Amino acid sequence: MSAGVVIIGAGHAGGSTAAFLRQYGYKGEITLIGDEPHLPYQRPPLSKAWLKGEASGDDLYLRPQAFYDEADIAVWLERRVEAIDTVDKTVTIDGEQIVYEYLILATGSKARPFGCPGAKDTPYHMLRTIADAEWLKPQLTEGRRIGLIGAGYVGLEVAASARKLGCEVTVFEREPRILARVASTVLSQAFTGIHRTNGVDLITGADVVSVSAEGELRRVHMADGVVHDFDVLLVGIGALPADDLAQAAGIACQNGIIVDHEARTSAADVFAIGDVTSREVKPWFEGRYRLESVPSALEQAKQAAAAITGFKAPPPEVPWFWSDQYDYKLQIAGITRPGAKLVTRGDPQTGAFSVFHLNDRQQVICVECVNRPADFMAGKQLIQKAVAVEDAFVADAEASLKPYLQTPR
Ligand code: FAD
């Protein structure tokens, strides 16, 4: 069998790049292979609107089956690619070889394994897929006790959704503050307050020594001897790149598949996009990053499709991300760096504020905005243009940031 472009992984990145290929004029065969039983869908609502019953199942899908039929994109679901051969230019699936002209790896990330003592004998759950979410949703009823290990964005969103549905929620975070690796101290403190005010028992610096089960009970044992009992135990301790196939094929990987600004890997005609990649964020940041976000997946989906079709390359985008918890819309642009100066705009106590991160040249490198969408829009552009700002001006929540946006780069 032969196929023009073969895409491994029918998630947000894979599904999007198939559509961009057609949009950019690709006329060859496109085969999109995914191991889940679903057409490409969005994961963000699984911990937010969909979990709370505020979005329907149909809302999750990027596009209906009719789109793929009309665009002549072959979608193979519940099929898992077993191997890649970058010399013969084939992928192996169910023992059969498929020839590709171009290969796009969009295999995403996988949940970091939970190595806590007792985990093997304790039923616990994670939230990554529709299947996980379909299991979880009916569990979140009034009065149910939910234990959550790990206070990352997904865990905190589930905590907020579960509280909205009337559950009793306890969150265990090993670090001294929530979101320690990805957010400023100001943001961590604000969201700690928000969760506690909304009735979450949020335990930071939590020393969980083991977990266990007794009948329907799930137990979390702390170093000080305290034992917490739950009806449901959820674990969200981060994700790892699903780069096993690439590694086995000899494609360069380091915390994900290494790609350039066109989403090209170290192997000829092989691209990688989305959560599985380790990418640069030029010209704004040094180093490589694994950005687990929808905007990054979409940006790279465009890059790969443009490189394959010869379509105009998309301009680089400042990375951004969002999270919804209770009535708070958090939007973040840029990347948090250790040592950045923090300037807070607005009062975190009011629930509408922003944190501007400045480098040693006073340039904005990151903005974290809570219920301040205008700051987010302006902040993203300030990062884009590498504009230097004054602390006092940024700190004045009433002062418009527009004058800075007119500054030529
Ligand atoms: P995925 O969407 O994970 O798709 C990868 C697919 O490849 C999977 O279906 C996987 O099963 C499949 N696959 C892997 N290996 C193979 C193989 N060998 N053969 C066939 N198929 C394979 N991002 C935001 O920006 N904002 C948010 O608010 C947000 N909320 C989120 C909430 C949740 C609950 C989760 C789980 C994620 C959230 N994210 C959010 C992250 C966002 O969903 C991801 O960044 C995005 O899905 C990445 O797309 P992807 O295509 O790289 O990976």
Residues whose N, C-alpha, C, O or C-beta is under 5 A from the ligand:
A	BS01	FAD	I8 G9 A10 G11 H12 A13 G14 I33 G34 D35 E36 R43 P44 L46 S47 R79 R80 V81 A106 T107 G108 S109 L127 R128 V154 A242 I273 G274 D275 V276 E292 S293 V294 P295 A297 F321 W322 S323
